[in-house]
Amino acid sequence: MKIMKKLFALLVLVFTCQIVFCQTYTDVINQFKDKEGVEFTELSKALLSVALSDADAQSKAVMKNIECMKVLELTESSETIKKDFLAQAAKMESKYNKLVESNENDEINIIFIDGDEDNAKAFIVVSAEGEECQMMVMEGKISLDSLGKIMDIMGGDED
């Protein structure tokens, strides 16, 4: 019986630690969106449709499954806020699957997914380079193939 009590106490401790250190992208957005020099933009499906009204058929097809886009822009914020943001964003690894991470020449890019690669509920892109620092979240039913096409569209690449 003592072993069961110890095991139960250990499980409660582990679960409590996971809750305390687990960050969601919503937590990070809410923590930083009202700080000085930070801009937050949320685009609903309706606004995305309006923005894509003149887009080509391929762009519309790729973007149709995105329900919402959220962008947290920290370019005008202090270095302290940016460092704190990157530290908090890194904690999302305990909540989401890390798809890509690169950290070279003071350029940081991390892509997290909520779900699996074939059917993600959200893609979270965290990037920082020089003065630039941002997090972009795309919510919806998105495949990894669609993410690549979306990044091409947003980057202005033509196929």
For each residue, the residues with C-beta under 8 A, 3 or more apart:
1: 4 5
2: 5 6
3: 6 7
4: 1 7 8
5: 1 2 8 9
6: 2 3 9 10
7: 3 4 10 11
8: 4 5 11 12
9: 5 6 12 13
10: 6 7 13 14
11: 7 8 14 15
12: 8 9 15 16
13: 9 10 16 17
14: 10 11 17 18
15: 11 12 18 19
16: 12 13 19 20
17: 13 14 20 21
18: 14 15 21 22 94
19: 15 16 22
20: 16 17
21: 17 18 91 94
22: 18 19 91 94 95
23: 27 28 88 89 91 92 94 95
24: 27 28 92 95
25: 28 29 70 92 96 112 114 122 124 135 137
26: 29 30
27: 23 24 30 31 88
28: 23 24 25 31 32 72 85 88 89 92 135
29: 25 26 32 33 40 70 72 135 137
30: 26 27 33
31: 27 28 88
32: 28 29 35 38 72 74 81 85 88
33: 29 30 38 40 72
34: 38
35: 32 38 77 81
36: 77 78 81
37: 74 75 76 77 78 81
38: 32 33 34 35 72 73 74 76 77 81
39: 71 72 73 76
40: 29 33 70 71 72 73
41: 70 71 73
42: 68 69 70 71
43: 47 48 51 68 69 70 71
44: 47 48 67 68
45: 48 49 66 67 68
46: 49 50
47: 43 44 50 51
48: 43 44 45 51 52 63 66 68 69
49: 45 46 52 53
50: 46 47 53
51: 43 47 48 55
52: 48 49 55 59 60 63
53: 49 50
54:
55: 51 52 59 60 63 153
56: 59 60
57: 60 61
58: 61 62 149 159
59: 52 55 56 62 63 153
60: 52 55 56 57 63 64
61: 57 58 64
62: 58 59 146 149 150 153
63: 48 52 55 59 60 66 150 153
64: 60 61
65: 140 141 142 146
66: 45 48 63 69 138 139 140 142 150
67: 44 45 139 140
68: 42 43 44 45 48 137 138 139 140
69: 42 43 48 66 136 137 138 139
70: 25 29 40 41 42 43 135 136 137 139
71: 39 40 41 42 43 134 135 136 137
72: 28 29 32 33 38 39 40 85 134 135 136
73: 38 39 40 41 76 133 134
74: 32 37 38 77 81 82 85 133 134
75: 37 131 132 133 134
76: 37 38 39 73
77: 35 36 37 38 74 81 82 85 133
78: 36 37 81 82
79: 82 83
80: 83 84
81: 32 35 36 37 38 74 77 78 84 85
82: 74 77 78 79 85 86 128 133
83: 79 80 86 87
84: 80 81 87 88
85: 28 32 72 74 77 81 82 88 89 133 135
86: 82 83 89 90 108 126 128 133
87: 83 84 90 91
88: 23 27 28 31 32 84 85 91
89: 23 28 85 86 92 110 126 135
90: 86 87 93 110
91: 21 22 23 87 88 94
92: 23 24 25 28 89 95 96 112 124
93: 90 96 98 112
94: 18 21 22 23 91
95: 22 23 24 92 114
96: 25 92 93 112 113 114 124
97: 112 113 114 115 116
98: 93 101 110 111 112
99: 111 112 113 117 123 144
100: 109 110 111
101: 98 109 110 111
102: 107 108 109 110
103: 107 108 109
104: 107
105:
106: 129 130
107: 102 103 104 127 128 129
108: 86 102 103 126 127 128 129
109: 100 101 102 103 125 126 127
110: 89 90 98 100 101 102 125 126 127
111: 98 99 100 101 123 124 125 126 147
112: 25 92 93 96 97 98 99 123 124 126
113: 96 97 99 116 117 120 122 123 124 144
114: 25 95 96 97 120 121 122 123 124
115: 97 119 120 121 122
116: 97 113 119 120
117: 99 113 120 143 144
118: 143 144
119: 115 116 141 142 143
120: 113 114 115 116 117 123 141 142 143 144 147
121: 114 115 139 140 141
122: 25 113 114 115 137 138 139 140 142
123: 99 111 112 113 114 120 137 138 142 147
124: 25 92 96 111 112 113 114 135 136 137
125: 109 110 111 135 136 137 138
126: 86 89 108 109 110 111 112 134 135
127: 107 108 109 110 132 133 134 135 136
128: 82 86 107 108 132 133 134
129: 106 107 108 132
130: 106
131: 75
132: 75 127 128 129
133: 73 74 75 77 82 85 86 127 128
134: 71 72 73 74 75 126 127 128
135: 25 28 29 70 71 72 85 89 124 125 126 127
136: 69 70 71 72 124 125 127
137: 25 29 68 69 70 71 122 123 124 125
138: 66 68 69 122 123 125 142 147 150
139: 66 67 68 69 70 121 122
140: 65 66 67 68 121 122
141: 65 119 120 121
142: 65 66 119 120 122 123 138 146 147 150
143: 117 118 119 120 146 147
144: 99 113 117 118 120 147 148
145: 148 149
146: 62 65 142 143 149 150
147: 111 120 123 138 142 143 144 150 151
148: 144 145 151 152
149: 58 62 145 146 152 153
150: 62 63 66 138 142 146 147 153 154
151: 147 148 154 155
152: 148 149 155 157 159
153: 55 59 62 63 149 150 156 157
154: 150 151
155: 151 152
156: 153
157: 152 153
158:
159: 58 152
